[in-house]
Amino acid sequence: MVALRSTRIGFCKIARDSLGNWIFGYSDSCDFTTVMKTELQGIYNSLILAWNNDFRKVICETDSLASISLLTEPTSTWRHPHG
């Protein structure tokens, strides 16, 4: 008998207005390769959804400092935390 492991990971995101009121939310999944890829996929999907709903000024919040660093720092200065 062979035990199968899931190769997908789920995530959910929400959007709120400047007063904290819920605008929309969604859940999705992606093929799991790394936690970083999943974090970045969630951020990307959220920004696409916001853009498609005519939101042009957004604040993106995440608990992933590494993702924020990767997105905001020049690629020549970013170093992976594991080497």
Contacts in CASP RR format, 6 or more apart in sequence:
PFRMAT RR
TARGET T0000
AUTHOR 0000-0000-0000
METHOD contacts of the structure
MODEL  1
MVALRSTRIGFCKIARDSLGNWIFGYSDSCDFTTVMKTELQGIYNSLILA
WNNDFRKVICETDSLASISLLTEPTSTWRHPHG
6 32 0 8 1.000
7 31 0 8 1.000
7 32 0 8 1.000
8 29 0 8 1.000
8 30 0 8 1.000
8 31 0 8 1.000
8 32 0 8 1.000
9 29 0 8 1.000
9 30 0 8 1.000
9 32 0 8 1.000
9 38 0 8 1.000
10 27 0 8 1.000
10 28 0 8 1.000
10 29 0 8 1.000
10 30 0 8 1.000
10 38 0 8 1.000
11 27 0 8 1.000
11 28 0 8 1.000
11 29 0 8 1.000
11 30 0 8 1.000
11 38 0 8 1.000
11 41 0 8 1.000
11 42 0 8 1.000
12 25 0 8 1.000
12 26 0 8 1.000
12 27 0 8 1.000
12 28 0 8 1.000
13 25 0 8 1.000
13 26 0 8 1.000
13 27 0 8 1.000
13 42 0 8 1.000
13 45 0 8 1.000
13 46 0 8 1.000
13 49 0 8 1.000
14 22 0 8 1.000
14 23 0 8 1.000
14 24 0 8 1.000
14 25 0 8 1.000
15 22 0 8 1.000
15 23 0 8 1.000
15 24 0 8 1.000
15 25 0 8 1.000
15 46 0 8 1.000
15 49 0 8 1.000
15 50 0 8 1.000
15 55 0 8 1.000
15 58 0 8 1.000
16 22 0 8 1.000
16 23 0 8 1.000
17 23 0 8 1.000
24 49 0 8 1.000
24 53 0 8 1.000
26 45 0 8 1.000
26 49 0 8 1.000
28 42 0 8 1.000
28 45 0 8 1.000
30 37 0 8 1.000
30 38 0 8 1.000
30 41 0 8 1.000
30 42 0 8 1.000
32 38 0 8 1.000
36 64 0 8 1.000
36 66 0 8 1.000
36 67 0 8 1.000
36 70 0 8 1.000
39 62 0 8 1.000
39 64 0 8 1.000
39 66 0 8 1.000
39 67 0 8 1.000
40 67 0 8 1.000
40 70 0 8 1.000
40 71 0 8 1.000
43 60 0 8 1.000
43 62 0 8 1.000
43 67 0 8 1.000
43 71 0 8 1.000
46 60 0 8 1.000
47 58 0 8 1.000
47 60 0 8 1.000
50 58 0 8 1.000
62 68 0 8 1.000
66 81 0 8 1.000
69 78 0 8 1.000
70 78 0 8 1.000
END
